[in-house]
Amino acid sequence: MATSNGNGNGSHAAATPPEPLRGRVAIVTGGSGGIGAAVTAHLASLGARVVVGYFGDPSPAERLVASLNSDDSPGGRRAVAVAADVSDPEQVASLFDAAEAAFGPDLHVVVAAAGVQDASYPCIADTTPEQWDAAFAVNARGAFLCCREAARRVARGGGGRIVTFSSSNVASLRPGYGAYVATKAAVEAMTKVLAKELAGTGITANSVAPGPVATPMFYAGKTEERVAAAARECPMGRIGQPEDVAKVVGFLCTDAAGWINGQVIRVNGGYV
């Protein structure tokens, strides 16, 4: 039996708009590969105009941007690619400047997805100071610099979203991830503090913590047996796909998630 919405036609209330981020501008660091590329594409599918922050080879970012702009509307570009080392404060500021130059002064969403992981998985006793510093430079310092710039520039008054990336390894605490987990634990704590500091602005700050996901960073240095074991450990019987995580990030960036703030969302299929 149909339920009435009060207008006499027996239909349900209006559904969520198909493009809930239309008119909004997003920056995604690490946005050209792995989970970041899936986030970029998903935010664009929700209507956002996206700045793809990348480091190194520009080809993946250029291909992604070209695909997003291939069916562009008459209103202009949907995506641009900008090179930026997130560990460098001047380059992070320039990334935000490029977003303003491309899409106007109002920035609504920042997703700090850039990250690194040492594929040798050294135990703490064998981790060199250089390996430790390299992990913190991108994962922790990079997230900090992006959050600092976002706190200064994201539009106030509603719709502002900051999403950082942690890892479910912060909960599983597996050997070989000491430096990596330390960086991500720092990001989680910083994100929660940031949410409180942004009180009254209408901006939310949350962290997404994926489990094993089918990306080059996950596969690096792992045997087929270890990958298979990770799939068996998940109640869903598989490792995640980038799109599994991207959909959660997309939701956090919409108005529907306006009451989720200062949280760490573990996206791992029950892995931990």
Secondary structure as GFF3:
##gff-version 3
##sequence-region A 1 272
A	DSSP	beta_strand	25	29	.	.	.	ID=ss1
A	DSSP	alpha_helix	34	45	.	.	.	ID=ss2
A	DSSP	beta_strand	49	54	.	.	.	ID=ss3
A	DSSP	alpha_helix	59	69	.	.	.	ID=ss4
A	DSSP	beta_strand	79	83	.	.	.	ID=ss5
A	DSSP	alpha_helix	89	103	.	.	.	ID=ss6
A	DSSP	beta_strand	109	112	.	.	.	ID=ss7
A	DSSP	three_ten_helix	124	126	.	.	.	ID=ss8
A	DSSP	alpha_helix	129	135	.	.	.	ID=ss9
A	DSSP	pi_helix	136	142	.	.	.	ID=ss10
A	DSSP	alpha_helix	143	153	.	.	.	ID=ss11
A	DSSP	beta_strand	161	165	.	.	.	ID=ss12
A	DSSP	alpha_helix	169	172	.	.	.	ID=ss13
A	DSSP	alpha_helix	178	197	.	.	.	ID=ss14
A	DSSP	beta_strand	204	210	.	.	.	ID=ss15
A	DSSP	alpha_helix	216	219	.	.	.	ID=ss16
A	DSSP	alpha_helix	224	233	.	.	.	ID=ss17
A	DSSP	alpha_helix	242	252	.	.	.	ID=ss18
A	DSSP	three_ten_helix	255	257	.	.	.	ID=ss19
A	DSSP	beta_strand	264	267	.	.	.	ID=ss20
###
